Amino acid sequence: LRAPPLAPQARLEELERASLGRCIKRWQAAGVSREEALRLAKDRDVGGVEPALWPSKEAPVIVWTAAMGSGKSISAERFHQDSVATALVQDGAPVPVYLEASLVLPDLEEAVRSRSAEIGDPRTCGTDIVVDGVDELGHDGAGLLLDQARALAETWPNTRVLIVSRPMRSLKEAE
């Protein structure tokens, strides 16, 4: 049985809780107590980066690469949380979508539409997309995802895409 659809406001609140949950999980994995992880997750200044480093109208697709444990996923969560907060108070705001890379291929557009169905239509209001763990797709998958992200950013209005990855070894290094 499928759960009945949620109202957009309820779905956005669920996205907010899910993001906090992912943050708590990450800090607990680093050895932080649940109480401290909850405090850190709720403090939006912890792990955030300057909005100048986020995707923008001028640069709608941004790729962050850094080593494991550097904080890129938490920073991406802060971008997502900001998008959720905006959507909670502003009608017609871009739809916030957070995806693990393993869920985006073969079709990023379909993955985004599926995740945004209860909130709004990204084709008309745009979307703020976070795709985390892109290194897990390998070079070919990451390239395909990047191509699809660029196409969506040019097709849907007010669409920004933040792609998060560990550095990938070049083919030359792998030999």
N, C-alpha and C positions, 0 to 999 in steps of 0.2 A: 504493500500500500504506500502511496505517495502522500506526504503531508500536504495539506491545503496551502495554497500560496499565501504569503504574508502581505500585508499592506506595505507600501514603499517605506513609510516611516519605521515600521517594525523591522523590516529587512535591513535598513540602514543601521538601526540599533544593534541588530545581530552581527552585522559586519564589524561594528565598533568593538563588540565583546570578543569576536573571533580574533581581531588584531591584537587586542590586549592579551588574549590567551596565547597567541604565538610568541609574543614578547616574553611573557612569563616563562613559557617552555624553554626559550633560548637562554634566559638568565639562569634558570634552574639547571640546565645542562652544563652551565659554566660553574656550577657549585654554589650558587646563591640560594639562600633559604626562600621558601615560598613567600613569606611575608615581605622580605626585602625585594624579591622579584616583582611582587604586586606593586610595591611602592615605586620601583623604577619604571614599571610599565605605565603607571598612571601619570608619571612626571614627563610630560611631552618634551621638556627641554633635554632630557637625558637621551642621547643617541641621535638627536636631530642634527641636521646639517642646514646651512644657510639655504633659503629658498632659491637663491641664485644658482645653486647646483642641481635643482630640480628641472625636469623638462619644462619647456616654456613655449609660447607661441612662436618664438624665433627658432628654437631648437626643440621640436616636439618629441623627438626620440633621443633618449640619453641612455648610455650604457655605463654602468659602474662596475669596475673590476677591482678586486682586492683579495688578499689572502683570507683563508678561513679564520674566523674570529676577529676580524678587523672592525666589525660593526656595520657592515653594509646592509645586512638584512634588517637590523633594527632601524637604521636610517630610512630604508625603503618603507618600513612599517609607518614611520612618522609621516612620510609623504602620503601614504594611504589614509592614515588617520586624519590628516588635514583635509583630504578630499571628502572623506565621510562627514566630517564636521561641517564642511561647506554645504554638502548635499542635504544635510539635516535642516539647515536654516534657509536655503536658497532654492526656490522652485526653478527648474530648468538648468540646475548646475550639472556639470559633467558627472556621469555615473561612475562611482568608484568600483574598481574591479581589481582583486588580488588573485593571482594565479601562481601555482607552483608550475615550473617549466614542464614537468612531465604531463600536464593536462592541456597544453596549448597546441600541440601538433596532432594532426596534420593541418589544422585550420584555426588560427588565432581568432579570426572574426567569429567563427561559430562558438568558440570557447567563451569569448566576451559576451556575445548575445545570450548565451545560456546563463551565465552568471548575473547578467543585468536584467533579466526578464521581469523580476518583481519590482524593480526600482524605476526603470525608465528605458527609453529607446535611445541607445547611443548613436543611432543614425541621425537623430535630430538634435540631441543636446550634447553629444560628445561623450567622452569617457576619459577617466584617469586610470591608466592600467599600470599595475606593477606585475612583472614576471620575475620570480626569484628562482635561482638555481639553474640558470641557463647552461652552465658548464656541463650539466648532466645530459644534455642533448647531443654533445659532441660538436665538432666543427660544422658538419653539414646541417644538423638540426638548428644550431645557433644561427647560421647564415640564413636559413629559411625563415626562422622566426624574425630576424632583423628585417628581412625583406617585407614580410607581412606586416610588421609593426609600422614600417615607413609608409606602406600603402594605406593602412588604416588612418594614420595621422594625417594623410593628405585627403582622404575620402570623407571622414566624419568630422564635423565642425568641433572645435574646442577639445580636440583629442590630444592627450599627452601619454607617452609610454616611457616607463622607467624599467630598464632591463638590468638585472643584477646577476653577476657571475663571478666565480673564482677565475683567476687567469687560466687560460687553456694553453697547454703546450703546443707549440707550433709543430707542424708535420716534420720539420727538419729535426727538432728536438726529440721527437718520438722514434726516429730511426736508430 
